[in-house]
Amino acid sequence: MPAMNKSAEDEASFSSKVIGIVFIILLLDLLGFTLILPLLPSILDHYAQAGDVTYRSLQSVVDCFREAVGIPMEKKYNTVLFGGLIGSLFSLLQFLSSPVTGALSDRHGRRPLLILTTLGLISSYAVWAVSRSFGMFLLFRVIGGICKGNVSLCTAIVADLPCPKARNRGMAMIGVAFSLGFTVGPLMGAYFAVSSKTTGNVFYETPARLALAFSVADLFFIWLMLPETLPKGIKASPSARGDSWDLLSPLSLFHFTAVTKTKEPPSKESKCCSLTILPFIGPVKRYGLLTGSGAVFLTGMQKLQVLGLVYFCYLFLFSGLEFTLSFLTHQRFQFTSMQQGKMFFFIGVIMALIQGGYARRIKPGQHIRAVRLAIMMLVPAFILIGLSWNVTMLYVGLALYAYAAAIVVPCLSTLVADHGETPLLTDAFLMYLLHGHCC
């Protein structure tokens, strides 16, 4: 018995250490990533006014798309479409590279792949720091999209932890890292952009150098502090994940095909808590999932598929506003980079307060209800933000938007964490995260 207690204590100590390290790694990564958020509209305006050749060439592609879908010829629409194209390119590259990163991390370990992706991010920020043309800026985004696997890998590291309670705590800390990153990062980016103008440098040069510094610090921290978490003896064989197509085909993603091909797929008998999940399932009776008592019985795989669908639908709505928000405020309210930074700071503070005061106290079995309420909050949030004619109305909508951001992803991640053990769990997490990149 004492030996068992010691083993449990060692396990808990190791898990706590890993969670703390992952928190710092992810925070440094997100600080570098979010520095650019309030600067994007100004960066595009900068290259448009400079008459950059690559910018004009890509603008012609945007114009063709605008004409094809019947969008009026106005600068505000062109700018948003252009920004959306760059954002979609980044997500597409993440979607294509994440299966490769995940498969390699299952075979060679989390730590080597995290070092490799961080080196890629360092190179991308170095390109941004020296870029003086839109072509170089685009190259920075391409390299960053290909190498932006740190969030997925950090999530996989938490999923490797042996104790379910530790995994849930780790998911909560990932949410806190996101809140802090999106609170401080944009404000720092805006501040240093304004400072760069006073020194005569290009306004994005100092934020780019700061992002580079964060990534270098991240690399040293990973190298010196992070232990390997993938248990020895269960590293995946080259074919353990099945065909790569299972991780690239949207249809296969929604069916979690790669997970069904594992040796130990999720349990065939699993009960969803109540009818609170019904709005996300649709006509459940059609599939024979609704019993006479009103409870919904789903297999473990069906629950994963529902969670994946909810995650996709949420991010499809959320990411559309997330990326266009800075363009909307830039066009409608003439927000400067500093005002954009303060706006993201407000969103981050609300998220941190909700996650610290409410989200981490959500009891087991209540996560679906919390997700349902949070997604419902997006309806008034989008209406208020979309129709806002003054800043007060905008910020009320942003508060509701931040509430949803603070609740949905951490709760869904916790629910996914309940489905099996490594390596099944990390397979499920990778496919779950890839649903987001589809957006």
PASEKOL-642924 format. One record per residue (C-alpha): residue in three letters; x negated, y negated, z negated. Coordinates in steps of 0.25 Angstrom, whole numbers, always signed. Layout:
# PASEKOL-642924
{site "ALA" {X Y Z}},
...
***
This chain:
# PASEKOL-642924
{site "MET" {+0 +0 +0}},
{site "PRO" {-11 -10 -3}},
{site "ALA" {-17 -7 +10}},
{site "MET" {-4 -10 +17}},
{site "ASN" {-3 -23 +10}},
{site "LYS" {-17 -27 +14}},
{site "SER" {-14 -23 +28}},
{site "ALA" {-1 -32 +28}},
{site "GLU" {-9 -43 +22}},
{site "ASP" {-20 -43 +32}},
{site "GLU" {-9 -42 +43}},
{site "ALA" {-2 -54 +37}},
{site "SER" {-15 -62 +36}},
{site "PHE" {-20 -59 +50}},
{site "SER" {-6 -63 +55}},
{site "SER" {-6 -76 +48}},
{site "LYS" {-20 -79 +53}},
{site "VAL" {-16 -76 +67}},
{site "ILE" {-4 -85 +66}},
{site "GLY" {-12 -96 +61}},
{site "ILE" {-22 -95 +72}},
{site "VAL" {-12 -93 +83}},
{site "PHE" {-5 -106 +78}},
{site "ILE" {-18 -114 +80}},
{site "ILE" {-21 -108 +93}},
{site "LEU" {-7 -111 +98}},
{site "LEU" {-7 -125 +92}},
{site "LEU" {-20 -129 +99}},
{site "ASP" {-15 -123 +112}},
{site "LEU" {-2 -131 +111}},
{site "LEU" {-8 -144 +107}},
{site "GLY" {-16 -143 +120}},
{site "PHE" {-5 -139 +129}},
{site "THR" {+5 -150 +124}},
{site "LEU" {-4 -162 +125}},
{site "ILE" {+0 -163 +140}},
{site "LEU" {+15 -163 +137}},
{site "PRO" {+18 -178 +135}},
{site "LEU" {+8 -181 +147}},
{site "LEU" {+14 -173 +158}},
{site "PRO" {+23 -184 +164}},
{site "SER" {+11 -195 +163}},
{site "ILE" {+1 -185 +169}},
{site "LEU" {+11 -182 +181}},
{site "ASP" {+13 -197 +183}},
{site "HIS" {-2 -199 +182}},
{site "TYR" {-5 -190 +194}},
{site "ALA" {+7 -195 +202}},
{site "GLN" {+2 -209 +201}},
{site "ALA" {-12 -205 +205}},
{site "GLY" {-7 -199 +218}},
{site "ASP" {-13 -186 +215}},
{site "VAL" {-13 -177 +227}},
{site "THR" {-10 -164 +220}},
{site "TYR" {+1 -171 +213}},
{site "ARG" {+7 -176 +225}},
{site "SER" {+7 -162 +232}},
{site "LEU" {+14 -156 +220}},
{site "GLN" {+24 -167 +220}},
{site "SER" {+28 -163 +234}},
{site "VAL" {+31 -149 +229}},
{site "VAL" {+40 -155 +217}},
{site "ASP" {+47 -164 +228}},
{site "CYS" {+51 -152 +236}},
{site "PHE" {+56 -145 +224}},
{site "ARG" {+64 -158 +220}},
{site "GLU" {+70 -159 +234}},
{site "ALA" {+74 -145 +234}},
{site "VAL" {+82 -145 +221}},
{site "GLY" {+88 -159 +224}},
{site "ILE" {+81 -167 +213}},
{site "PRO" {+81 -182 +216}},
{site "MET" {+68 -189 +220}},
{site "GLU" {+65 -196 +207}},
{site "LYS" {+51 -198 +200}},
{site "LYS" {+57 -192 +187}},
{site "TYR" {+61 -179 +193}},
{site "ASN" {+49 -178 +201}},
{site "THR" {+40 -179 +189}},
{site "VAL" {+48 -169 +181}},
{site "LEU" {+48 -159 +192}},
{site "PHE" {+33 -161 +194}},
{site "GLY" {+31 -159 +179}},
{site "GLY" {+40 -147 +179}},
{site "LEU" {+32 -141 +191}},
{site "ILE" {+19 -142 +183}},
{site "GLY" {+26 -136 +170}},
{site "SER" {+32 -124 +178}},
{site "LEU" {+18 -121 +184}},
{site "PHE" {+12 -121 +170}},
{site "SER" {+23 -111 +165}},
{site "LEU" {+22 -102 +178}},
{site "LEU" {+7 -100 +176}},
{site "GLN" {+10 -97 +161}},
{site "PHE" {+20 -87 +166}},
{site "LEU" {+11 -80 +175}},
{site "SER" {-2 -80 +166}},
{site "SER" {+5 -76 +153}},
{site "PRO" {+7 -61 +157}},
{site "VAL" {-7 -60 +161}},
{site "THR" {-12 -67 +148}},
{site "GLY" {-2 -58 +140}},
{site "ALA" {-7 -45 +146}},
{site "LEU" {-21 -49 +145}},
{site "SER" {-19 -52 +130}},
{site "ASP" {-13 -39 +128}},
{site "ARG" {-25 -32 +134}},
{site "HIS" {-36 -40 +129}},
{site "GLY" {-31 -47 +117}},
{site "ARG" {-24 -60 +113}},
{site "ARG" {-37 -68 +109}},
{site "PRO" {-45 -66 +122}},
{site "LEU" {-33 -71 +130}},
{site "LEU" {-30 -83 +121}},
{site "ILE" {-45 -87 +123}},
{site "LEU" {-44 -85 +138}},
{site "THR" {-31 -93 +139}},
{site "THR" {-37 -104 +130}},
{site "LEU" {-49 -105 +139}},
{site "GLY" {-39 -107 +151}},
{site "LEU" {-32 -118 +143}},
{site "ILE" {-45 -125 +140}},
{site "SER" {-49 -125 +155}},
{site "SER" {-35 -131 +159}},
{site "TYR" {-36 -142 +149}},
{site "ALA" {-50 -145 +154}},
{site "VAL" {-45 -146 +168}},
{site "TRP" {-34 -156 +163}},
{site "ALA" {-44 -164 +155}},
{site "VAL" {-52 -167 +168}},
{site "SER" {-41 -167 +178}},
{site "ARG" {-39 -180 +186}},
{site "SER" {-30 -174 +197}},
{site "PHE" {-16 -168 +197}},
{site "GLY" {-23 -155 +203}},
{site "MET" {-32 -154 +190}},
{site "PHE" {-20 -156 +181}},
{site "LEU" {-12 -145 +188}},
{site "LEU" {-24 -136 +187}},
{site "PHE" {-24 -139 +172}},
{site "ARG" {-9 -134 +171}},
{site "VAL" {-12 -122 +180}},
{site "ILE" {-23 -117 +171}},
{site "GLY" {-16 -120 +158}},
{site "GLY" {-3 -113 +163}},
{site "ILE" {-12 -100 +167}},
{site "CYS" {-19 -101 +153}},
{site "LYS" {-7 -105 +144}},
{site "GLY" {-6 -92 +137}},
{site "ASN" {-9 -96 +123}},
{site "VAL" {+5 -97 +118}},
{site "SER" {+8 -83 +123}},
{site "LEU" {-5 -77 +117}},
{site "CYS" {-2 -84 +104}},
{site "THR" {+12 -78 +104}},
{site "ALA" {+6 -64 +107}},
{site "ILE" {-4 -65 +96}},
{site "VAL" {+7 -68 +86}},
{site "ALA" {+15 -56 +92}},
{site "ASP" {+3 -48 +89}},
{site "LEU" {+4 -50 +74}},
{site "PRO" {+9 -37 +67}},
{site "CYS" {+19 -43 +57}},
{site "PRO" {+33 -48 +63}},
{site "LYS" {+33 -59 +52}},
{site "ALA" {+19 -64 +56}},
{site "ARG" {+24 -64 +71}},
{site "ASN" {+36 -72 +67}},
{site "ARG" {+27 -82 +59}},
{site "GLY" {+18 -83 +71}},
{site "MET" {+29 -86 +81}},
{site "ALA" {+33 -97 +71}},
{site "MET" {+19 -103 +71}},
{site "ILE" {+18 -103 +86}},
{site "GLY" {+31 -111 +86}},
{site "VAL" {+24 -121 +76}},
{site "ALA" {+12 -122 +85}},
{site "PHE" {+21 -126 +97}},
{site "SER" {+28 -136 +88}},
{site "LEU" {+15 -142 +84}},
{site "GLY" {+9 -141 +97}},
{site "PHE" {+20 -148 +104}},
{site "THR" {+21 -159 +93}},
{site "VAL" {+6 -163 +93}},
{site "GLY" {+1 -160 +106}},
{site "PRO" {+10 -169 +115}},
{site "LEU" {+8 -181 +105}},
{site "MET" {-7 -179 +106}},
{site "GLY" {-7 -178 +121}},
{site "ALA" {+1 -191 +122}},
{site "TYR" {-8 -198 +112}},
{site "PHE" {-21 -194 +119}},
{site "ALA" {-15 -197 +132}},
{site "VAL" {-13 -212 +128}},
{site "SER" {-27 -212 +121}},
{site "SER" {-33 -208 +135}},
{site "LYS" {-27 -220 +142}},
{site "THR" {-34 -229 +132}},
{site "THR" {-48 -223 +135}},
{site "GLY" {-46 -224 +150}},
{site "ASN" {-45 -208 +152}},
{site "VAL" {-34 -201 +160}},
{site "PHE" {-23 -201 +150}},
{site "TYR" {-22 -185 +149}},
{site "GLU" {-37 -183 +148}},
{site "THR" {-38 -184 +133}},
{site "PRO" {-26 -175 +131}},
{site "ALA" {-32 -165 +140}},
{site "ARG" {-45 -165 +133}},
{site "LEU" {-37 -163 +120}},
{site "ALA" {-30 -151 +126}},
{site "LEU" {-43 -145 +130}},
{site "ALA" {-49 -147 +116}},
{site "PHE" {-37 -140 +110}},
{site "SER" {-39 -128 +119}},
{site "VAL" {-54 -127 +116}},
{site "ALA" {-50 -128 +101}},
{site "ASP" {-40 -117 +103}},
{site "LEU" {-50 -108 +110}},
{site "PHE" {-60 -109 +99}},
{site "PHE" {-49 -106 +89}},
{site "ILE" {-45 -94 +96}},
{site "TRP" {-59 -89 +98}},
{site "LEU" {-63 -91 +83}},
{site "MET" {-50 -88 +76}},
{site "LEU" {-40 -79 +84}},
{site "PRO" {-41 -64 +81}},
{site "GLU" {-36 -54 +91}},
{site "THR" {-21 -50 +88}},
{site "LEU" {-18 -40 +98}},
{site "PRO" {-19 -26 +90}},
{site "LYS" {-30 -17 +95}},
{site "GLY" {-25 -4 +102}},
{site "ILE" {-12 -10 +108}},
{site "LYS" {-19 -19 +118}},
{site "ALA" {-11 -18 +131}},
{site "SER" {-16 -10 +143}},
{site "PRO" {-15 -16 +157}},
{site "SER" {-2 -10 +160}},
{site "ALA" {+4 -12 +146}},
{site "ARG" {+12 -24 +150}},
{site "GLY" {+18 -18 +163}},
{site "ASP" {+17 -25 +176}},
{site "SER" {+14 -40 +176}},
{site "TRP" {+26 -42 +183}},
{site "ASP" {+34 -39 +171}},
{site "LEU" {+28 -52 +165}},
{site "LEU" {+30 -61 +177}},
{site "SER" {+43 -57 +182}},
{site "PRO" {+54 -65 +176}},
{site "LEU" {+64 -53 +177}},
{site "SER" {+54 -44 +169}},
{site "LEU" {+51 -55 +159}},
{site "PHE" {+66 -56 +155}},
{site "HIS" {+67 -41 +154}},
{site "PHE" {+54 -40 +146}},
{site "THR" {+50 -29 +155}},
{site "ALA" {+35 -29 +151}},
{site "VAL" {+40 -26 +136}},
{site "THR" {+49 -15 +141}},
{site "LYS" {+37 -8 +147}},
{site "THR" {+29 -8 +134}},
{site "LYS" {+28 +5 +126}},
{site "GLU" {+37 +0 +115}},
{site "PRO" {+48 -9 +120}},
{site "PRO" {+57 -16 +110}},
{site "SER" {+67 -8 +102}},
{site "LYS" {+79 -4 +110}},
{site "GLU" {+88 -7 +98}},
{site "SER" {+88 -21 +93}},
{site "LYS" {+99 -30 +88}},
{site "CYS" {+100 -45 +91}},
{site "CYS" {+105 -52 +78}},
{site "SER" {+118 -57 +83}},
{site "LEU" {+126 -64 +94}},
{site "THR" {+117 -77 +92}},
{site "ILE" {+109 -71 +104}},
{site "LEU" {+121 -69 +113}},
{site "PRO" {+119 -83 +120}},
{site "PHE" {+106 -78 +125}},
{site "ILE" {+110 -65 +130}},
{site "GLY" {+122 -68 +139}},
{site "PRO" {+134 -58 +141}},
{site "VAL" {+128 -48 +131}},
{site "LYS" {+141 -39 +133}},
{site "ARG" {+137 -36 +147}},
{site "TYR" {+124 -29 +142}},
{site "GLY" {+131 -21 +130}},
{site "LEU" {+124 -29 +120}},
{site "LEU" {+136 -34 +112}},
{site "THR" {+141 -25 +102}},
{site "GLY" {+155 -25 +95}},
{site "SER" {+149 -32 +83}},
{site "GLY" {+144 -44 +91}},
{site "ALA" {+130 -40 +88}},
{site "VAL" {+120 -40 +100}},
{site "PHE" {+111 -27 +101}},
{site "LEU" {+99 -29 +110}},
{site "THR" {+87 -20 +113}},
{site "GLY" {+74 -26 +109}},
{site "MET" {+71 -28 +124}},
{site "GLN" {+84 -35 +126}},
{site "LYS" {+81 -45 +114}},
{site "LEU" {+68 -48 +121}},
{site "GLN" {+75 -51 +134}},
{site "VAL" {+85 -60 +127}},
{site "LEU" {+74 -67 +120}},
{site "GLY" {+66 -69 +133}},
{site "LEU" {+79 -74 +140}},
{site "VAL" {+81 -84 +129}},
{site "TYR" {+67 -89 +129}},
{site "PHE" {+67 -91 +144}},
{site "CYS" {+80 -99 +144}},
{site "TYR" {+76 -107 +132}},
{site "LEU" {+62 -111 +139}},
{site "PHE" {+69 -113 +152}},
{site "LEU" {+77 -124 +146}},
{site "PHE" {+66 -129 +136}},
{site "SER" {+54 -129 +145}},
{site "GLY" {+62 -137 +156}},
{site "LEU" {+64 -148 +146}},
{site "GLU" {+51 -147 +139}},
{site "PHE" {+43 -150 +151}},
{site "THR" {+52 -161 +157}},
{site "LEU" {+54 -168 +144}},
{site "SER" {+41 -176 +145}},
{site "PHE" {+45 -180 +159}},
{site "LEU" {+59 -184 +155}},
{site "THR" {+55 -193 +144}},
{site "HIS" {+44 -199 +153}},
{site "GLN" {+54 -202 +163}},
{site "ARG" {+66 -206 +155}},
{site "PHE" {+60 -213 +143}},
{site "GLN" {+46 -216 +149}},
{site "PHE" {+39 -209 +138}},
{site "THR" {+24 -211 +137}},
{site "SER" {+15 -199 +134}},
{site "MET" {+15 -203 +120}},
{site "GLN" {+30 -204 +119}},
{site "GLN" {+30 -190 +125}},
{site "GLY" {+20 -185 +115}},
{site "LYS" {+29 -191 +104}},
{site "MET" {+41 -184 +110}},
{site "PHE" {+34 -170 +110}},
{site "PHE" {+29 -173 +95}},
{site "PHE" {+44 -175 +91}},
{site "ILE" {+48 -162 +98}},
{site "GLY" {+36 -155 +91}},
{site "VAL" {+39 -160 +77}},
{site "ILE" {+54 -156 +78}},
{site "MET" {+49 -142 +82}},
{site "ALA" {+39 -141 +71}},
{site "LEU" {+50 -145 +61}},
{site "ILE" {+60 -135 +66}},
{site "GLN" {+50 -124 +67}},
{site "GLY" {+44 -127 +53}},
{site "GLY" {+58 -130 +46}},
{site "TYR" {+67 -120 +53}},
{site "ALA" {+62 -111 +64}},
{site "ARG" {+52 -103 +54}},
{site "ARG" {+63 -101 +44}},
{site "ILE" {+73 -94 +54}},
{site "LYS" {+76 -81 +48}},
{site "PRO" {+75 -68 +56}},
{site "GLY" {+87 -65 +64}},
{site "GLN" {+90 -80 +66}},
{site "HIS" {+81 -83 +77}},
{site "ILE" {+91 -81 +88}},
{site "ARG" {+101 -90 +82}},
{site "ALA" {+90 -101 +80}},
{site "VAL" {+86 -99 +95}},
{site "ARG" {+101 -100 +99}},
{site "LEU" {+103 -113 +91}},
{site "ALA" {+89 -119 +97}},
{site "ILE" {+93 -116 +111}},
{site "MET" {+107 -123 +109}},
{site "MET" {+99 -135 +104}},
{site "LEU" {+93 -136 +118}},
{site "VAL" {+106 -140 +124}},
{site "PRO" {+108 -153 +117}},
{site "ALA" {+93 -156 +117}},
{site "PHE" {+93 -155 +132}},
{site "ILE" {+105 -164 +134}},
{site "LEU" {+100 -174 +124}},
{site "ILE" {+86 -175 +131}},
{site "GLY" {+92 -174 +145}},
{site "LEU" {+102 -185 +143}},
{site "SER" {+94 -194 +133}},
{site "TRP" {+94 -209 +136}},
{site "ASN" {+86 -213 +124}},
{site "VAL" {+74 -207 +116}},
{site "THR" {+83 -204 +104}},
{site "MET" {+92 -195 +112}},
{site "LEU" {+80 -188 +118}},
{site "TYR" {+73 -185 +104}},
{site "VAL" {+86 -179 +99}},
{site "GLY" {+86 -170 +111}},
{site "LEU" {+71 -167 +108}},
{site "ALA" {+74 -163 +94}},
{site "LEU" {+84 -152 +98}},
{site "TYR" {+74 -148 +109}},
{site "ALA" {+63 -147 +99}},
{site "TYR" {+73 -138 +90}},
{site "ALA" {+74 -128 +101}},
{site "ALA" {+60 -128 +104}},
{site "ALA" {+56 -125 +89}},
{site "ILE" {+66 -113 +88}},
{site "VAL" {+68 -106 +101}},
{site "VAL" {+54 -100 +104}},
{site "PRO" {+49 -97 +90}},
{site "CYS" {+62 -90 +87}},
{site "LEU" {+62 -82 +100}},
{site "SER" {+47 -78 +98}},
{site "THR" {+51 -73 +84}},
{site "LEU" {+62 -64 +90}},
{site "VAL" {+52 -59 +101}},
{site "ALA" {+42 -56 +90}},
{site "ASP" {+52 -46 +84}},
{site "HIS" {+51 -37 +96}},
{site "GLY" {+41 -26 +94}},
{site "GLU" {+26 -26 +91}},
{site "THR" {+13 -29 +99}},
{site "PRO" {+11 -27 +111}},
{site "LEU" {+26 -26 +114}},
{site "LEU" {+28 -39 +106}},
{site "THR" {+18 -47 +114}},
{site "ASP" {+24 -42 +127}},
{site "ALA" {+37 -47 +123}},
{site "PHE" {+31 -60 +119}},
{site "LEU" {+24 -62 +132}},
{site "MET" {+36 -59 +140}},
{site "TYR" {+44 -69 +131}},
{site "LEU" {+34 -80 +133}},
{site "LEU" {+34 -78 +148}},
{site "HIS" {+49 -81 +148}},
{site "GLY" {+45 -95 +144}},
{site "HIS" {+35 -96 +155}},
{site "CYS" {+46 -92 +165}},
{site "CYS" {+52 -106 +162}},
***
